[in-house]
Amino acid sequence: MLNIWQQAFKGQLPLWRVFWLGHVLGYFILMTISALITLALNTDIFFKPTLLLFILLSVYAIYKCSANVEKKFLGKLAKSYAVLMGFLYIVGIITIPIALYL
C-alpha cells in the first residue's frame, strides 16, 4: 500500500486511479471509519488531523499524476482541482477555528 502512494507522489500512476480509488474511495472509507469512531467514543478529535492529512496528500497525488491522461484537458482540470482544493482546505484550517471561537 505504501508503494502505491509513493508511486502516486512521484506521478507514476494513472490519474483515474489516483482520483477515484485514492481520493474518492479513500475519503469515503476514512469518513466511514471516522463516523464509527465518533459514535463509539463520542469524540472526533483524534480523526480530524488524520482526515486532513489524507485529503492534502491525496490532492498532492492528483496534482503530480495529472499528466498521466490521454486527454490533456482532463489533466489540466485535475491540476486545477488539486490547486483549488488544496487552497480551500488550507484556508479552512485557518478560518474555521477562528470563526468557531468568535
Sequence and secondary structure as in RCSB ss.txt:
>XXXX:A:sequence
MLNIWQQAFKGQLPLWRVFWLGHVLGYFILMTISALITLALNTDIFFKPTLLLFILLSVYAIYKCSANVEKKFLG
KLAKSYAVLMGFLYIVGIITIPIALYL
>XXXX:A:secstr
 HHHHHHHHTT S HHIIIIIIIIIHHHHHHHHHHHHHHHHS  TTHHHHHHHHHHHHHHHHHHTTT SSSHHHH
HHHHHHHHHHHHHHHHHHHHHHHHHH 
